[in-house]
Amino acid sequence: MITKLKIRISIFLIGAFTFFNCSDKENKENSVESNLVAEISENKLYLSEIKNIMPKNISKQDSISFVNQYINEWIKKIVLYKKAEEDDLLNDEIIEAKIEKYKQELFIYELEKRYVLKNLDTALNEDDINKYYQENINEFTLKQDILKCFYLKLAKNAPNIDLAQKLMQAKSQEEIDNLKSYAYTYSKQYSFAETYEPVQSFIDSSPLDKNSLQYNKNIIRKDDNEFTYFIKVIDYQIGNKPAPLVFVRNQIMNIILNKRKVDLIKKFEDDLFEEAKKGGSYKIY
């Protein structure tokens, strides 16, 4: 059987790329058995099963590698399952109980997931977010210093470096757009004061130091052998203190929605329990 299996796989892999480029019409003309690519005992693996999960737009070599790996994994699972059968594990009461428990949990999970998708209120307003932040502000302590800034990292031969320094003073949206245009063209790294970022990330990638970033609100220029760095700190937040709301806003939204989800599922379960109780569909002895 093992020798026969290897021959089947080898023949298939040679023609795999051709098959995956056939038209649907040609595929339909092939019989089911002609699409058989691997077999062990009474278990059979067909070409159509692999095609359904094959990533799109991959090369001939990648498709062959993918198919080869999939077949090997399929065989391993069957061999392990057969070994479990031989050891009489599948008849063990503990295994059967685990299978039944997993089946119940899977059905319940799918039921509750569909119910949540259909009924969960996902609308959030700023009042909800602000209220949760204020009531739980001590839960949002910064683990490190963060800052919001304008930042450019320019090669020494970048044109109009003086212009870049002037653009760092941007205040209006038009001025910020001009800064972005320059940065997208010439800057190796950039930031436009749109989000908070870890201070350490700037220290690690430039000659900038923590003290100058924390206390200097002017445009800072630093140079090394390869690059010129410009940074203007708009806001600096020290670690071990409450994080600004904007920094944890998405986190709070997820917390609120998750709490709604938990509450919705609990109410759903309680309602079904009460319905079963009223209907007399269960008895407790």
C-alpha positions as a printed Julia matrix, in Angstrom:
285×3 Matrix{Float64}:
   0.0    0.0     0.0
   2.84   2.4     0.86
   4.56   1.81   -2.49
   1.31   2.27   -4.37
   0.61   5.48   -2.47
   3.98   6.99   -3.39
   3.41   6.19   -7.07
  -0.01   7.9    -7.0
   1.42  11.04   -5.44
   4.35  11.25   -7.85
   2.15  10.92  -10.91
  -0.23  13.54   -9.57
   2.46  16.08   -8.75
   3.82  15.97  -12.27
   0.42  16.95  -13.62
  -0.78  19.13  -10.77
  -0.09  22.47  -12.38
  -1.79  21.41  -15.6
  -4.91  20.4   -13.71
  -5.23  23.64  -11.78
  -5.17  25.57  -15.02
  -7.86  23.5   -16.71
 -11.25  25.05  -17.39
 -14.25  24.11  -15.29
 -15.71  22.35  -18.29
 -12.67  20.1   -18.62
 -12.73  19.33  -14.9
 -16.38  18.25  -15.07
 -15.54  15.83  -17.85
 -13.08  14.0   -15.6
 -14.51  11.07  -13.65
 -14.4   11.03   -9.87
 -11.91   8.16   -9.74
  -9.56   9.88  -12.19
  -9.21  12.67   -9.62
  -8.06  10.29   -6.9
  -4.62  11.38   -5.68
  -4.06   9.41   -2.49
  -5.55   6.39   -0.78
  -4.98   4.61    2.51
  -7.24   1.75    3.57
 -10.8    2.83    2.67
  -9.93   6.55    2.88
  -9.53   8.45   -0.39
  -8.32  11.97   -1.15
  -9.53  13.6    -4.37
  -8.06  16.38   -6.46
 -11.21  18.49   -6.12
 -10.8   18.66   -2.32
  -7.32  20.13   -2.68
  -8.34  22.52   -5.41
 -11.03  24.05   -3.17
  -8.42  25.16   -0.63
  -5.55  25.92   -3.03
  -4.34  29.55   -2.72
  -5.0   31.58   -5.86
  -2.35  33.01   -8.18
   0.57  30.88   -7.0
   3.35  29.55   -9.2
   3.62  26.02  -10.59
   6.37  25.15   -8.13
   4.43  26.59   -5.18
   1.29  24.72   -6.18
   3.21  21.44   -6.29
   4.78  22.15   -2.89
   1.37  23.03   -1.42
  -0.24  19.85   -2.76
   2.65  17.68   -1.62
   2.46  19.1     1.91
  -1.33  18.76    2.04
  -1.21  15.11    0.96
   1.48  14.3     3.52
  -0.52  15.94    6.33
  -3.68  14.13    5.21
  -1.85  10.78    5.3
  -0.4   11.49    8.75
  -3.85  12.21   10.17
  -5.3    9.01    8.71
  -2.37   6.94   10.0
  -2.76   8.42   13.49
  -6.5    7.82   13.42
  -5.97   4.19   12.36
  -3.47   3.77   15.19
  -6.07   5.07   17.64
  -8.57   2.56   16.27
  -6.07  -0.3    16.63
  -5.41   0.67   20.25
  -9.18   0.64   20.85
  -9.09   4.27   21.99
 -12.16   5.24   20.01
 -14.29   2.84   22.03
 -13.06   4.18   25.33
 -15.85   5.82   27.33
 -13.65   8.81   28.19
 -12.95   9.52   24.51
 -16.61   9.17   23.6
 -17.55  11.56   26.4
 -14.98  14.1    25.18
 -16.3   13.84   21.62
 -19.87  14.41   22.79
 -18.8   17.34   24.99
 -16.9   18.95   22.11
 -19.88  18.43   19.79
 -22.19  20.19   22.26
 -19.74  23.06   22.75
 -19.34  23.48   18.99
 -23.09  23.62   18.39
 -23.58  26.09   21.25
 -20.71  28.26   19.99
 -22.18  28.41   16.47
 -25.67  29.15   17.81
 -24.44  31.99   20.03
 -22.17  33.38   17.34
 -25.05  33.67   14.88
 -27.29  35.19   17.54
 -24.65  37.81   18.39
 -24.06  38.69   14.74
 -27.78  39.26   14.28
 -28.58  41.06   17.54
 -25.49  42.81   18.94
 -25.78  46.59   19.09
 -22.41  47.79   17.75
 -23.23  51.51   17.77
 -20.98  53.51   20.09
 -21.05  57.22   20.8
 -18.42  59.43   22.37
 -20.38  59.66   25.61
 -20.16  55.88   26.07
 -16.41  55.93   25.44
 -15.71  58.97   27.63
 -17.81  57.6    30.49
 -16.0   54.27   30.49
 -12.62  56.01   30.31
 -13.37  58.29   33.27
 -14.79  55.48   35.38
 -11.86  53.16   34.69
  -8.98  55.56   34.06
  -6.65  53.73   36.46
  -6.88  50.65   34.25
  -5.23  52.52   31.37
  -1.77  53.25   32.78
   0.94  53.81   30.19
   3.65  51.17   30.22
   6.14  53.5    28.53
   6.59  57.12   27.43
   4.73  58.03   24.25
   4.63  61.1    22.07
   2.84  62.69   19.15
   5.15  64.52   16.76
   6.14  65.65   13.29
   9.21  63.66   12.27
  11.44  63.33    9.19
  14.48  61.16    8.62
  16.28  62.38    5.49
  19.31  61.16    3.59
  22.19  63.62    3.61
  21.77  64.23   -0.11
  18.0   64.9     0.1
  17.12  68.12   -1.75
  15.86  71.28   -0.03
  16.65  70.21    3.52
  16.13  73.81    4.63
  12.65  73.66    3.13
  12.03  70.48    5.1
  12.87  72.28    8.32
  10.47  75.07    7.42
   7.72  72.55    6.61
   8.1   71.07   10.1
   6.36  74.2    11.42
   3.15  73.12    9.67
  -0.09  74.17   11.36
  -2.77  74.42    8.69
  -3.98  71.38    6.77
  -2.45  72.78    3.59
   0.94  73.07    5.28
   0.65  69.54    6.65
  -0.21  68.28    3.16
   2.93  69.97    1.8
   4.99  68.29    4.53
   3.48  64.92    3.67
   4.21  65.42   -0.02
   7.86  66.14    0.72
   8.12  63.23    3.19
   6.57  60.68    0.83
   9.14  61.63   -1.8
  12.36  62.04    0.18
  12.02  60.8     3.75
  13.15  57.36    4.93
  10.86  57.57    7.96
   8.18  60.07    8.92
   5.36  60.88   11.31
   2.68  63.56   11.06
   1.44  63.89   14.66
  -1.63  61.79   13.86
  -1.1   59.09   16.48
   0.91  58.52   19.65
   4.05  56.44   19.26
   6.58  54.96   21.72
   9.39  57.4    22.51
  11.85  54.52   22.52
  11.22  53.84   18.84
  12.63  57.28   17.95
  15.59  56.91   20.31
  16.48  53.51   18.84
  16.49  54.74   15.24
  18.12  58.18   15.6
  20.59  60.27   17.64
  17.65  61.78   19.55
  17.62  61.48   23.33
  14.77  61.27   25.81
  15.42  64.54   27.63
  15.35  66.68   24.5
  12.16  64.99   23.31
  10.41  65.42   26.64
  11.27  69.08   27.33
  11.93  70.72   23.96
   8.86  71.9    22.06
  10.87  73.51   19.27
  12.02  71.83   16.08
  15.0   69.61   16.89
  17.61  68.83   14.26
  20.16  66.03   14.65
  22.73  64.7    12.19
  24.84  61.59   11.9
  27.05  60.31    9.08
  24.15  59.22    6.88
  21.01  61.08    7.85
  19.49  64.35    9.02
  16.65  64.1    11.54
  13.93  66.65   12.25
  11.39  66.27   15.02
   8.83  68.58   16.59
   7.05  67.15   19.61
   3.37  68.09   19.79
   2.55  66.15   22.95
   4.56  64.01   25.36
   3.02  61.55   27.83
   5.08  59.99   30.63
   4.85  56.29   31.4
   3.19  54.96   34.57
   0.53  57.66   34.28
  -2.99  57.46   32.78
  -2.91  57.12   29.01
  -4.65  59.83   26.98
  -8.1   58.84   25.81
  -7.16  58.94   22.14
  -4.41  56.39   22.79
  -6.78  53.82   24.32
  -9.96  54.69   22.42
  -9.99  51.54   20.26
  -9.23  49.41   23.29
 -12.18  50.9    25.16
 -14.49  50.36   22.2
 -13.51  46.68   22.12
 -14.07  46.37   25.88
 -17.54  47.92   25.68
 -18.57  45.76   22.72
 -17.22  42.63   24.36
 -19.19  43.4    27.53
 -22.34  43.88   25.46
 -21.62  40.58   23.76
 -21.23  38.75   27.09
 -24.41  40.33   28.47
 -26.33  39.5    25.28
 -25.27  35.85   25.37
 -26.15  35.56   29.07
 -29.62  37.0    28.45
 -30.09  34.67   25.49
 -29.14  31.65   27.61
 -31.33  32.77   30.54
 -34.3   33.36   28.24
 -33.99  29.89   26.71
 -33.7   28.37   30.18
 -36.83  30.15   31.39
 -38.67  29.17   28.22
 -37.77  25.52   28.78
 -38.78  25.82   32.42
 -42.2   27.25   31.61
 -42.76  24.68   28.91
 -41.96  21.82   31.25
 -39.42  20.39   28.84
 -37.06  19.26   31.6
 -37.22  17.7    35.04
 -34.8   17.87   37.95
 -34.72  14.83   40.26
